Amino acid sequence: MIKKVLIANRGEIALRIIRACHELGLRTVAVYSEADKRSLHVRFANEAVCIGPASSLDSYLKITSIISAAELTNADAIHPGYGFLAENADFVKICQDHDLTFIGPSANAIRNMGHKSKAKETMRRAGVPVVPGSDGIVNSIPEASKIAAEIGYPVMLKAVAGGGGKGMRLVDEPSGLEKAFLLASNEAETFFNNPDLYLEKLVVGSRHIEVQVIGDKFGNIIHLNERECSIQRRHQKLIEEAPSPVVSEKLRATMGEASVLGAKAVDYVGPGTIEYLVDDKMNFFFMEMNTRIQVEHPVTEQSLGIDLIKEQIRVASGERLSLTVSPPLMHSIECRINAEDPEHGFRPSPGKIESLHFPGGNGIRLDTHIYQSYEIPPFYDSLVAKLISYAQTRLEAIEKMRNALDEFVIEGIKTTIPFHQKMMRNKDFIDGNIDTKYLERNDWKNM
């Protein structure tokens, strides 16, 4: 049984995990960089260990320092949160070598799903629909040109080790293929130390819909319905909701069954997400699997009345799944509040919070690590809060979100609150008429 958990992360997700652990009666260890010494996850953990300077390479990504902190504090488990080391198969193996329970999937599952072309082939063999494209890595520009001609333009070049929109290029016609190939490959080499690419047909007018799955160590795997994640900017999600406003009960069941097959193909343990592109005819195609807890997990929790982090810890401890498949009970929406200036291209806006007022009321949840006078460091992801609304209907959830955003005051830095205020009053969003390219076609300031 797990008794003490070291959280190898920072910010709101570290605080979220600490709370779940304490509700389960587990002690917690926070690790922090010198830039995060005043963060709330440091304050509210039972113990805290500084693991290095501000740079994530010298702190949150430094495996030796994290393992040393676990040994120093006699932690017996490590929760990686999301980002940083959450999908690092080598880190999982090192945890195991040091008799530390990694609260997440196996190294093999992470490795197989982290390699995008292998993941696609694994899903194809499992019977999950996949986007037409290359069978694995595209080794040259002539090979890419041949495949693109066969499946038809437009196509997408994607890094096999990619994520977060890095190492991706859209190619509308043959004349743009060579330049896009070189740019995508160089970017993949820079961000992932792996230049390899694969190629897919672009699903025009697609929505980004993902299915939450969770499994235990006894081979039991279920799905927990879908999330709509189509409001994006540069492949980064900004708004998520559960359930999707366009998914029928029949499609929900079909996508859920396919997702369970895919998860079983890699003996998946813990919560994970299988992401799909869905076209205007409601055909769905596998895009990737995220082998970790997602930023947007709260909308699934609020729509079903569950706690995914606690369940994740339980199954890592060797318990059987306690959750069951059920239809959505509520509609939930999440707005990512980032320290960014939407008026100027969403550029980062670190700095000191001079004044702060949190929204509240029935049907409102706020996951955040900020407080008045807190200094947002410039070294990490710009997410400062996740504002979640939930209600019996989607329109009620939108109305609650509008009111909560109007109450949310953060002064001293720029945030994405004004963007979200616009979106919650946008007719296309309210009607559900959105896709992944919506913000490319529409200037949010003129909505």
DODOMI-87832 format. One record per residue (C-alpha): x, y, z; residue in one letter. Coordinates in nm, 2 decimals, m for minus. Each point is the difference from the previous one (the first is absolute). Layout:
! DODOMI-87832
X | Y | Z | A
...
//
This chain:
! DODOMI-87832
0.00 | 0.00 | 0.00 | M
0.11 | 0.35 | m0.08 | I
0.07 | 0.21 | 0.31 | K
0.19 | 0.31 | m0.12 | K
m0.01 | 0.16 | m0.35 | V
0.25 | 0.23 | m0.15 | L
m0.15 | 0.23 | m0.26 | I
0.24 | 0.06 | m0.28 | A
m0.17 | 0.31 | m0.13 | N
m0.10 | 0.36 | 0.09 | R
m0.29 | 0.24 | m0.02 | G
m0.36 | m0.08 | 0.01 | E
0.04 | m0.37 | m0.09 | I
0.24 | m0.05 | 0.29 | A
m0.25 | 0.16 | 0.24 | L
m0.28 | m0.21 | m0.15 | R
0.19 | m0.32 | 0.06 | I
0.10 | 0.10 | 0.35 | I
m0.37 | 0.05 | 0.09 | R
m0.09 | m0.34 | m0.14 | A
0.27 | m0.17 | 0.19 | C
m0.10 | 0.16 | 0.33 | H
m0.36 | m0.10 | m0.05 | E
0.13 | m0.36 | m0.04 | L
0.21 | 0.04 | 0.32 | G
0.33 | 0.00 | m0.18 | L
0.29 | 0.22 | 0.09 | R
0.15 | 0.22 | m0.27 | T
0.34 | 0.14 | m0.11 | V
0.02 | 0.31 | m0.22 | A
0.31 | 0.06 | m0.21 | V
0.07 | 0.35 | m0.12 | Y
0.24 | 0.22 | m0.19 | S
0.15 | 0.31 | 0.15 | E
m0.25 | 0.20 | m0.20 | A
m0.29 | m0.18 | 0.16 | D
0.10 | 0.02 | 0.36 | K
m0.31 | 0.21 | 0.08 | R
m0.24 | m0.22 | m0.19 | S
m0.30 | m0.14 | 0.18 | L
0.08 | m0.36 | m0.08 | H
0.32 | 0.05 | 0.21 | V
m0.20 | 0.14 | 0.29 | R
m0.28 | m0.27 | 0.01 | F
0.21 | m0.31 | m0.05 | A
0.11 | m0.18 | 0.32 | N
0.36 | 0.03 | m0.11 | E
0.18 | 0.20 | m0.27 | A
0.34 | m0.04 | m0.17 | V
0.18 | 0.26 | m0.22 | C
0.13 | m0.19 | m0.31 | I
0.18 | 0.28 | m0.18 | G
0.00 | 0.34 | m0.17 | P
m0.28 | 0.15 | m0.21 | A
0.08 | m0.18 | m0.32 | S
m0.22 | m0.31 | m0.04 | S
0.29 | m0.18 | m0.15 | L
0.18 | 0.04 | 0.33 | D
m0.30 | m0.07 | 0.22 | S
m0.33 | m0.15 | m0.11 | Y
0.17 | m0.19 | m0.28 | L
0.30 | m0.11 | 0.20 | K
m0.07 | m0.37 | 0.08 | I
0.29 | m0.04 | 0.24 | T
m0.11 | 0.28 | 0.22 | S
m0.36 | m0.12 | 0.01 | I
0.10 | m0.36 | 0.09 | I
0.24 | 0.14 | 0.26 | S
m0.29 | 0.20 | 0.15 | A
m0.22 | m0.31 | 0.02 | A
0.28 | m0.20 | 0.17 | E
0.07 | 0.28 | 0.24 | L
m0.36 | 0.03 | 0.11 | T
m0.07 | m0.38 | m0.01 | N
m0.28 | 0.05 | m0.26 | A
m0.12 | m0.33 | m0.15 | D
m0.18 | 0.14 | m0.30 | A
0.04 | 0.28 | m0.26 | I
m0.29 | 0.18 | m0.17 | H
0.12 | 0.18 | m0.32 | P
m0.30 | 0.21 | m0.06 | G
0.00 | 0.12 | m0.37 | Y
0.28 | 0.14 | m0.20 | G
0.36 | m0.02 | 0.12 | F
0.08 | m0.38 | 0.06 | L
m0.36 | m0.13 | m0.02 | A
0.06 | m0.18 | m0.33 | E
0.36 | m0.08 | 0.04 | N
0.04 | m0.38 | m0.03 | A
0.36 | 0.01 | 0.13 | D
m0.12 | 0.18 | 0.32 | F
m0.26 | m0.28 | 0.06 | V
0.27 | m0.26 | m0.02 | K
0.23 | 0.19 | 0.23 | I
m0.28 | 0.03 | 0.25 | C
m0.05 | m0.37 | m0.01 | Q
0.37 | m0.06 | 0.04 | D
m0.02 | 0.20 | 0.33 | H
m0.30 | m0.18 | 0.13 | D
m0.22 | 0.30 | m0.06 | L
m0.36 | m0.04 | m0.12 | T
m0.05 | 0.21 | m0.31 | F
m0.36 | 0.13 | 0.01 | I
m0.07 | m0.05 | m0.37 | G
0.02 | m0.25 | m0.28 | P
0.29 | m0.24 | m0.08 | S
0.31 | 0.11 | m0.18 | A
m0.10 | m0.22 | m0.30 | N
m0.34 | 0.17 | m0.03 | A
0.16 | 0.34 | 0.02 | I
0.27 | m0.09 | m0.26 | R
m0.24 | m0.16 | m0.24 | N
m0.25 | 0.28 | 0.01 | M
0.27 | 0.27 | 0.01 | G
0.13 | m0.10 | m0.35 | H
m0.28 | 0.13 | m0.21 | K
0.04 | m0.23 | m0.30 | S
0.02 | m0.31 | 0.22 | K
m0.30 | 0.12 | 0.19 | A
m0.20 | 0.04 | m0.32 | K
0.10 | m0.35 | m0.11 | E
m0.09 | m0.15 | 0.34 | T
m0.35 | 0.17 | m0.02 | M
m0.05 | m0.12 | m0.35 | R
0.07 | m0.36 | 0.10 | R
m0.24 | 0.04 | 0.30 | A
m0.28 | 0.10 | m0.24 | G
0.00 | 0.37 | 0.08 | V
m0.06 | 0.23 | m0.30 | P
0.31 | 0.19 | m0.10 | V
0.06 | 0.29 | m0.24 | V
0.13 | m0.11 | m0.34 | P
0.37 | 0.06 | m0.04 | G
0.35 | m0.15 | 0.02 | S
0.07 | m0.34 | 0.15 | D
0.25 | 0.12 | 0.25 | G
0.29 | 0.24 | m0.05 | I
0.03 | 0.19 | m0.33 | V
0.37 | m0.02 | m0.08 | N
0.04 | 0.25 | m0.28 | S
m0.17 | 0.29 | m0.18 | I
m0.06 | m0.22 | m0.32 | P
m0.17 | m0.26 | 0.22 | E
m0.22 | 0.27 | 0.17 | A
m0.09 | 0.13 | m0.35 | S
m0.10 | m0.34 | m0.12 | K
m0.23 | m0.07 | 0.30 | I
m0.15 | 0.35 | m0.01 | A
m0.09 | m0.04 | m0.37 | A
m0.17 | m0.34 | 0.08 | E
m0.22 | 0.12 | 0.29 | I
m0.05 | 0.36 | m0.14 | G
0.08 | 0.35 | 0.13 | Y
m0.02 | 0.16 | 0.25 | P
0.22 | m0.21 | 0.23 | V
0.17 | 0.04 | 0.34 | M
0.36 | m0.07 | 0.08 | L
0.04 | m0.10 | 0.36 | K
0.30 | m0.08 | 0.23 | A
m0.01 | m0.37 | 0.11 | V
0.10 | 0.12 | 0.35 | A
m0.21 | 0.31 | m0.01 | G
m0.24 | 0.18 | 0.22 | G
m0.14 | 0.35 | 0.06 | G
0.00 | 0.08 | m0.37 | G
0.38 | m0.02 | m0.03 | K
0.14 | m0.16 | m0.31 | G
m0.32 | 0.04 | m0.20 | M
m0.06 | 0.16 | m0.34 | R
m0.31 | 0.03 | m0.22 | L
0.07 | m0.05 | m0.37 | V
m0.28 | 0.12 | m0.24 | D
0.17 | m0.09 | m0.33 | E
0.30 | m0.19 | m0.14 | P
0.21 | 0.32 | m0.04 | S
0.01 | 0.06 | 0.38 | G
0.10 | m0.36 | 0.10 | L
0.38 | 0.03 | m0.01 | E
0.02 | 0.32 | 0.21 | K
m0.26 | m0.13 | 0.25 | A
0.19 | m0.34 | 0.03 | F
0.33 | 0.17 | 0.09 | L
m0.16 | 0.25 | 0.24 | L
m0.20 | m0.27 | 0.18 | A
0.30 | m0.24 | 0.02 | S
0.23 | 0.28 | 0.14 | N
m0.26 | 0.10 | 0.26 | E
m0.04 | m0.36 | 0.10 | A
0.37 | m0.04 | 0.04 | E
0.02 | 0.32 | 0.21 | T
m0.29 | m0.08 | 0.24 | F
0.00 | m0.38 | 0.02 | F
0.36 | m0.10 | m0.11 | N
m0.16 | m0.21 | m0.27 | N
m0.05 | 0.14 | m0.36 | P
m0.22 | m0.29 | m0.12 | D
m0.34 | 0.09 | m0.15 | L
m0.31 | m0.17 | m0.12 | Y
m0.27 | 0.12 | m0.24 | L
m0.38 | 0.01 | 0.03 | E
m0.30 | 0.12 | m0.21 | K
m0.14 | 0.32 | 0.14 | L
m0.35 | m0.05 | 0.14 | V
m0.16 | 0.32 | m0.13 | V
m0.25 | 0.17 | 0.24 | G
0.09 | m0.24 | 0.28 | S
m0.09 | 0.02 | 0.36 | R
0.24 | m0.11 | 0.27 | H
m0.18 | m0.25 | 0.23 | I
0.18 | m0.22 | 0.25 | E
m0.11 | m0.30 | 0.21 | V
0.10 | m0.05 | 0.36 | Q
0.11 | m0.35 | 0.08 | V
0.12 | m0.16 | 0.32 | I
0.13 | m0.35 | 0.08 | G
0.12 | m0.20 | 0.30 | D
0.27 | m0.26 | 0.05 | K
m0.25 | m0.28 | m0.04 | F
m0.07 | 0.07 | m0.37 | G
m0.32 | 0.19 | 0.06 | N
m0.03 | 0.31 | m0.23 | I
m0.30 | 0.23 | m0.04 | I
m0.08 | 0.32 | m0.18 | H
m0.14 | 0.31 | 0.18 | L
m0.16 | 0.17 | m0.30 | N
0.14 | 0.28 | m0.22 | E
0.12 | 0.36 | 0.03 | R
m0.03 | 0.27 | m0.27 | E
0.33 | 0.18 | m0.05 | C
m0.04 | 0.18 | m0.34 | S
0.06 | 0.36 | 0.12 | I
0.37 | 0.01 | m0.05 | Q
0.28 | 0.24 | m0.10 | R
0.31 | m0.13 | m0.17 | R
m0.11 | m0.36 | 0.11 | H
m0.02 | 0.11 | 0.36 | Q
m0.34 | m0.06 | 0.17 | K
m0.17 | 0.31 | 0.15 | L
m0.35 | m0.13 | 0.09 | I
m0.11 | m0.36 | 0.07 | E
m0.34 | m0.14 | 0.09 | E
m0.17 | m0.32 | 0.08 | A
m0.20 | m0.14 | m0.16 | P
0.05 | 0.12 | m0.35 | S
m0.31 | 0.19 | m0.14 | P
0.00 | m0.21 | m0.32 | V
0.07 | m0.35 | 0.12 | V
m0.31 | m0.22 | 0.01 | S
m0.05 | m0.29 | 0.24 | E
0.07 | m0.25 | m0.28 | K
0.32 | 0.18 | m0.11 | L
0.11 | 0.03 | 0.37 | R
m0.04 | m0.38 | 0.04 | A
0.19 | m0.07 | m0.33 | T
0.29 | 0.24 | 0.08 | M
0.01 | m0.14 | 0.36 | G
0.02 | m0.36 | m0.12 | E
0.27 | 0.08 | m0.25 | A
0.20 | 0.19 | 0.27 | S
m0.02 | m0.30 | 0.24 | V
0.13 | m0.23 | m0.28 | L
0.29 | 0.24 | m0.06 | G
0.09 | 0.02 | 0.37 | A
m0.02 | m0.37 | 0.04 | K
0.25 | m0.04 | m0.29 | A
0.27 | 0.15 | 0.22 | V
m0.12 | m0.14 | 0.34 | D
m0.07 | 0.35 | 0.12 | Y
m0.01 | 0.08 | 0.38 | V
m0.13 | 0.32 | 0.14 | G
m0.18 | 0.29 | m0.17 | P
0.09 | 0.08 | m0.36 | G
m0.16 | 0.18 | m0.29 | T
m0.05 | m0.11 | m0.36 | I
m0.03 | 0.30 | m0.23 | E
m0.20 | 0.00 | m0.32 | Y
m0.07 | 0.22 | m0.30 | L
m0.37 | m0.01 | m0.08 | V
m0.12 | 0.12 | m0.35 | D
m0.33 | 0.17 | m0.09 | D
m0.16 | m0.34 | m0.06 | K
0.09 | m0.12 | 0.35 | M
0.27 | m0.24 | m0.12 | N
0.28 | m0.02 | 0.26 | F
0.37 | m0.06 | m0.05 | F
0.27 | m0.08 | 0.26 | F
0.25 | 0.29 | 0.04 | M
0.20 | m0.09 | 0.31 | E
m0.01 | m0.14 | 0.35 | M
0.11 | 0.21 | 0.30 | N
0.13 | m0.24 | 0.27 | T
m0.06 | 0.22 | 0.30 | R
m0.26 | 0.20 | 0.18 | I
m0.11 | 0.29 | m0.22 | Q
m0.02 | 0.37 | 0.08 | V
m0.37 | m0.02 | m0.08 | E
m0.09 | m0.30 | 0.22 | H
m0.22 | 0.22 | 0.23 | P
m0.28 | 0.02 | m0.27 | V
m0.03 | m0.38 | 0.00 | T
0.00 | 0.00 | 0.38 | E
m0.27 | 0.26 | 0.02 | Q
m0.21 | m0.15 | m0.27 | S
0.00 | m0.34 | 0.17 | L
0.05 | 0.09 | 0.37 | G
0.33 | m0.19 | 0.04 | I
0.36 | 0.06 | 0.11 | D
0.24 | m0.12 | m0.26 | L
0.32 | 0.08 | 0.20 | I
m0.11 | m0.20 | 0.30 | K
m0.10 | m0.29 | m0.23 | E
0.34 | 0.02 | m0.17 | Q
0.17 | m0.03 | 0.33 | I
m0.22 | m0.29 | 0.10 | R
0.07 | m0.21 | m0.31 | V
0.38 | 0.08 | 0.03 | A
m0.03 | m0.15 | 0.35 | S
m0.13 | m0.32 | m0.15 | G
m0.37 | 0.05 | 0.07 | E
m0.27 | m0.09 | m0.26 | R
m0.19 | 0.27 | m0.18 | L
m0.29 | 0.14 | 0.20 | S
m0.14 | 0.20 | m0.29 | L
m0.25 | m0.12 | m0.26 | T
m0.11 | 0.13 | m0.33 | V
m0.30 | 0.23 | 0.03 | S
m0.17 | 0.28 | m0.20 | P
0.09 | 0.36 | 0.07 | P
m0.18 | 0.14 | 0.30 | L
0.09 | 0.36 | m0.05 | M
0.14 | 0.23 | m0.27 | H
0.34 | 0.14 | 0.09 | S
0.22 | 0.27 | m0.17 | I
0.36 | 0.09 | 0.08 | E
0.18 | 0.32 | m0.10 | C
0.37 | 0.01 | 0.03 | R
0.11 | 0.32 | 0.15 | I
0.36 | 0.08 | m0.12 | N
0.23 | 0.28 | 0.09 | A
0.00 | 0.12 | m0.36 | E
m0.11 | 0.32 | m0.17 | D
m0.27 | m0.09 | m0.25 | P
0.00 | 0.36 | m0.14 | E
0.36 | m0.05 | m0.12 | H
0.01 | m0.35 | m0.15 | G
m0.03 | m0.18 | 0.34 | F
0.35 | 0.09 | 0.09 | R
0.12 | m0.11 | 0.35 | P
m0.08 | 0.23 | 0.29 | S
0.20 | m0.11 | 0.31 | P
0.01 | 0.23 | 0.30 | G
m0.14 | 0.08 | 0.34 | K
m0.37 | m0.03 | 0.07 | I
m0.10 | 0.33 | 0.16 | E
m0.37 | m0.07 | 0.06 | S
m0.20 | m0.32 | m0.01 | L
m0.36 | m0.10 | 0.04 | H
m0.12 | m0.36 | m0.07 | F
m0.35 | m0.08 | m0.13 | P
m0.22 | m0.23 | 0.18 | G
m0.36 | m0.13 | 0.04 | G
m0.19 | m0.32 | m0.08 | N
0.14 | m0.18 | m0.30 | G
0.34 | 0.17 | 0.00 | I
0.34 | m0.17 | 0.06 | R
0.34 | 0.17 | m0.01 | L
0.33 | m0.19 | m0.01 | D
0.29 | 0.24 | 0.05 | T
0.32 | 0.06 | 0.19 | H
0.00 | 0.38 | m0.01 | I
m0.07 | 0.25 | 0.28 | Y
0.03 | 0.37 | 0.05 | Q
0.36 | 0.12 | m0.02 | S
0.11 | m0.33 | m0.16 | Y
0.27 | 0.05 | m0.27 | E
m0.07 | m0.19 | m0.32 | I
0.34 | m0.12 | m0.11 | P
0.10 | 0.03 | m0.37 | P
0.16 | m0.35 | m0.01 | F
m0.29 | m0.23 | m0.04 | Y
m0.34 | m0.06 | m0.17 | D
m0.23 | 0.31 | 0.02 | S
m0.30 | m0.19 | 0.15 | L
m0.10 | 0.17 | 0.33 | V
m0.35 | m0.13 | 0.05 | A
m0.27 | m0.23 | m0.13 | K
m0.35 | 0.14 | 0.04 | L
m0.27 | m0.27 | m0.02 | I
m0.38 | 0.04 | m0.01 | S
m0.25 | m0.28 | 0.02 | Y
m0.38 | m0.02 | m0.03 | A
m0.29 | m0.22 | m0.12 | Q
0.02 | 0.14 | m0.35 | T
0.27 | 0.15 | m0.23 | R
m0.17 | 0.34 | m0.02 | L
m0.02 | 0.01 | 0.38 | E
0.37 | m0.08 | 0.02 | A
0.08 | 0.27 | m0.25 | I
m0.20 | 0.25 | 0.20 | E
0.18 | m0.10 | 0.32 | K
0.33 | 0.04 | m0.17 | M
m0.09 | 0.34 | m0.13 | R
m0.08 | 0.12 | 0.35 | N
0.31 | m0.16 | 0.15 | A
0.23 | 0.16 | m0.26 | L
m0.16 | 0.34 | 0.07 | D
0.08 | m0.05 | 0.37 | E
0.35 | m0.12 | m0.05 | F
0.25 | 0.29 | 0.07 | V
0.37 | m0.04 | m0.06 | I
0.19 | 0.33 | 0.00 | E
0.37 | 0.06 | m0.05 | G
0.04 | m0.24 | m0.30 | I
m0.19 | m0.06 | m0.32 | K
m0.22 | m0.31 | m0.02 | T
m0.22 | m0.18 | m0.25 | T
m0.31 | 0.09 | 0.19 | I
m0.12 | 0.25 | m0.26 | P
0.03 | m0.26 | m0.28 | F
m0.21 | m0.24 | 0.20 | H
m0.26 | 0.27 | 0.07 | Q
m0.04 | 0.05 | m0.37 | K
m0.02 | m0.37 | m0.08 | M
m0.27 | m0.06 | 0.26 | M
m0.22 | 0.26 | m0.18 | R
0.09 | m0.12 | m0.35 | N
m0.29 | m0.14 | m0.20 | K
0.20 | m0.26 | m0.18 | D
0.13 | m0.14 | 0.33 | F
m0.34 | 0.01 | 0.16 | I
m0.15 | m0.18 | m0.30 | D
0.29 | m0.25 | 0.00 | G
0.11 | 0.10 | m0.35 | N
0.37 | m0.03 | 0.05 | I
0.30 | m0.19 | m0.12 | D
0.38 | m0.01 | 0.06 | T
0.05 | 0.29 | m0.26 | K
m0.27 | 0.23 | 0.14 | Y
0.25 | 0.25 | 0.16 | L
0.21 | 0.00 | m0.32 | E
m0.30 | 0.12 | m0.20 | R
m0.14 | 0.24 | 0.26 | N
0.16 | 0.28 | 0.19 | D
m0.11 | m0.04 | 0.36 | W
0.01 | 0.37 | 0.06 | K
m0.28 | 0.05 | m0.26 | N
m0.23 | m0.27 | 0.13 | M
//
